[in-house]
Amino acid sequence: QVQLLESGGGLVQDGGSLRLSCAASGRVSSIDGMGWYRQAPGKQRQLVARMTSGDTTTYLDSVKGRFTISRDNAKNTAYLQMSSLKLEDTAVYYCNAYTIVEGARRDFWGQGTQVTVSS
């Protein structure tokens, strides 16, 4: 089992910055990748950024150049640095970690943190 604890959400003005943190605990050595998803009201949850254990990163097109995912292995913590925030970035952001065992993926989720961008 992997437990995820997020922090860093809040209210920010259009064009501002925020950094989200996600601390993993439990069987962290089994994690194959970590990432961030978001869900806005009335919309489906979407992948924002992901980093594999091999440091391969994936970003949602609309956040490329503005968001950066990183991790500190010593702290078992992943980060999402968000810059040049836009109104449409407003959503609940969820940390995700996944393991792949014998071809089967298992996902673990944080509780979610609200990010609100105001004009």
C-alpha positions as CSV (number, residue, x, y, z in Angstrom):
1,Q,0.0,0.0,0.0
2,V,1.0,3.6,-0.7
3,Q,-0.3,6.6,1.1
4,L,-0.2,10.0,-0.5
5,L,-0.5,13.4,1.3
6,E,-0.9,16.5,-0.7
7,S,-0.3,20.1,0.2
8,G,0.1,23.5,-1.4
9,G,-3.2,24.3,-3.0
10,G,-4.9,27.6,-2.5
11,L,-6.1,30.8,-4.1
12,V,-3.9,32.7,-6.6
13,Q,-4.4,35.4,-9.1
14,D,-4.2,35.0,-12.8
15,G,-0.6,34.8,-13.8
16,G,0.6,33.7,-10.4
17,S,2.4,30.6,-9.2
18,L,1.8,27.8,-6.8
19,R,3.7,24.6,-5.9
20,L,2.0,21.5,-4.9
21,S,3.7,18.8,-2.9
22,C,2.8,15.1,-2.5
23,A,4.5,13.1,0.2
24,A,4.4,9.3,-0.3
25,S,4.6,6.8,2.5
26,G,4.2,3.0,2.8
27,R,5.7,0.8,0.1
28,V,7.4,3.7,-1.8
29,S,10.0,1.4,-3.3
30,S,7.2,-0.2,-5.3
31,I,6.2,3.0,-7.0
32,D,6.7,3.0,-10.8
33,G,5.5,6.6,-11.4
34,M,3.9,9.6,-9.8
35,G,1.8,12.3,-11.2
36,W,-0.9,14.9,-10.9
37,Y,-4.4,14.9,-12.2
38,R,-7.0,17.5,-11.9
39,Q,-10.8,17.7,-12.0
40,A,-12.8,20.8,-12.6
41,P,-16.5,21.0,-11.8
42,G,-18.6,19.1,-14.4
43,K,-15.5,17.7,-16.1
44,Q,-13.6,14.5,-16.2
45,R,-10.4,14.0,-14.3
46,Q,-7.4,14.6,-16.6
47,L,-3.7,13.9,-16.4
48,V,-1.7,17.1,-15.8
49,A,1.8,15.7,-15.5
50,R,3.5,12.4,-14.8
51,M,7.0,11.3,-14.1
52,T,8.0,7.6,-14.3
53,S,10.7,6.0,-12.1
54,G,13.0,6.4,-15.1
55,D,12.4,10.2,-15.1
56,T,10.3,10.2,-18.2
57,T,7.8,13.1,-18.0
58,T,4.4,13.6,-19.7
59,Y,2.4,16.8,-19.7
60,L,-1.0,17.9,-20.7
61,D,-0.6,20.1,-23.7
62,S,-2.2,23.1,-22.1
63,V,0.3,23.2,-19.3
64,K,3.5,22.6,-21.2
65,G,6.0,25.3,-20.5
66,R,4.0,26.5,-17.5
67,F,4.0,23.5,-15.1
68,T,7.0,21.3,-14.1
69,I,6.9,18.0,-12.3
70,S,9.8,17.0,-10.1
71,R,10.6,14.7,-7.2
72,D,12.9,14.4,-4.3
73,N,13.7,10.8,-3.8
74,A,15.2,11.3,-0.4
75,K,11.9,12.8,0.8
76,N,9.7,10.5,-1.2
77,T,8.0,13.7,-2.4
78,A,6.8,14.8,-5.8
79,Y,6.1,18.4,-6.7
80,L,4.2,20.3,-9.3
81,Q,5.5,23.8,-9.8
82,M,2.7,25.8,-11.5
83,S,3.5,29.1,-13.1
84,S,1.6,31.6,-15.3
85,L,-1.6,30.2,-13.9
86,K,-4.8,30.7,-15.8
87,L,-8.4,30.8,-14.8
88,E,-8.9,27.5,-16.6
89,D,-6.4,25.8,-14.3
90,T,-8.9,26.0,-11.5
91,A,-9.6,22.5,-10.3
92,V,-9.1,20.0,-7.5
93,Y,-5.6,18.5,-8.1
94,Y,-5.0,14.9,-7.1
95,C,-1.6,13.3,-6.6
96,N,-1.3,9.9,-8.1
97,A,1.1,7.1,-7.7
98,Y,1.0,3.8,-9.5
99,T,2.7,0.4,-9.4
100,I,2.8,-2.2,-12.1
101,V,3.1,-5.8,-11.0
102,E,3.1,-8.6,-13.5
103,G,1.5,-6.2,-16.0
104,A,-1.3,-5.1,-13.7
105,R,-1.4,-1.4,-12.8
106,R,-2.6,-0.3,-9.4
107,D,-3.3,3.4,-8.7
108,F,-3.1,5.2,-5.4
109,W,-4.6,8.7,-4.9
110,G,-4.2,11.6,-2.5
111,Q,-7.2,13.4,-1.0
112,G,-7.1,16.3,-3.5
113,T,-6.2,19.9,-3.0
114,Q,-8.1,22.8,-4.4
115,V,-6.4,25.3,-6.7
116,T,-8.4,28.4,-7.5
117,V,-7.2,31.0,-10.0
118,S,-8.9,34.3,-9.8
119,S,-9.0,37.3,-12.1
